[in-house]
């Protein structure tokens, strides 16, 4: 299988497995915990003041905190 197709399959599987409480990193670098998972969007809670933001599913970069973000 071509690496691009494999990466796409892994990303789709990761998005299907998202659940409230999971940590995610968004494409704009915002890190937060999932509060709600909807059909085409997710709601994340971020920061000490618990701000809630709604993102489209395609904006998820990865599940968990990215290494670059954790070092900051």
N, C-alpha and C positions, 0 to 999 in steps of 0.2 A: 504494500500500500504506500502511496506517496506520502511524504512527511506532512504536506499541507492538509491532506484529507484526514490523516491521523490526528493532527492537532485540532482540526475542526470538530471531529467526533468527540475528542476528549473534552473540549470546551462545552459542547452541547450536553454531554453527560454531567458535567459539573453544574451547569445551570439548572438541569432537571433535579439535581440532588440538593439544591439550596433549601434551607429551612430557617425559621425564626431562631435567632440566637447565634447563627453562623457569622463569623467575621468575614468581610469582603473588602477588597480594594477596587475602587472604581477607576476608569480610564483617566480621570482628571486628578488622581492621586488621593482623593478623599477615602479615608478608612472608617468603617463603621460596622455596627452589628445589625443584622437584618431583624426588622420588627414584623414585617408582613411580606408575603409573597403572593403576588397577583398573577394573572395570566400573562401579561406583557410587561409588567413593572414590578419593582421591589421597593419597599420603604426601608431606609436604613436610619439608625440613630447614631449620632456622632457627637463627640465633644463632651465636656464636663456639664454643659447646660442642656444636654440631651436633645439637641436639634434634630428634627426628623426631616429627611429629604426623600423624595420619590424619584427613582431613576428607571429608565427603560432597561430591559434585560440585556440588551446589546452593550450597555455601558459598563458591564462588569469586566474587570481586567483579570482578577483571580480570586479564588476562595482563600481566606486567611489573610494575614498581613504580609504585604510584600517585604522582602528583605531590606530594600532601600528605605521604606517607611519605618521599619522597626528600629533602624539605626539612628534615626533623627530624634 
